[in-house]
Amino acid sequence: MNLRVTNLSLHVVENDLQKLFSKYGEVQFVMIERDKRTGRSRGSAFVEMPIQAQATQAVRALDKSEIDGQTISVYEIEYKAGEYNN
């Protein structure tokens, strides 16, 4: 299941999200979106969890939770290769 995480603090890194989502199950992939020119976080990320029940539990637990002073949104997306290469 592909998840999108938005409203992230600019200080959150991939490892932070890996640890956070791993509490709910297997995490296959984490990528924070970054500005191509500066390399700075855009405040959003993609997380892939292969087991739907675990991903659903992560969404329920983490959506509208606070991380590093920011209230994040977590929701399922349908990912199409190349769609998010901004």
C-alpha positions, 0 to 999 in steps of 0.5 A: 500500500502506498502512503503519502505523508504531508505537512512534515517538519523540514527537519524530519528525515527518511530514517525518522519516518522508517522508525515511525511507520515500522511500529505498525509493520514492514516498511519497504520504501521511504522517500522524502520529496526534495527540491531538485535545486536545493535538496531541501525537503518539500515537507512531504514523503512517500511510504510503501508498506506491502501489507495492507492491514499494517498500512491501514493501521499506520494511517489510522494511528498517524494521520493528524498526529504530531511529529516535530511540532507539525500535525501531519496528514497520512493517507493512501495514494495510488502510485503510478510510476513517474507521476511524482518525479517533480 
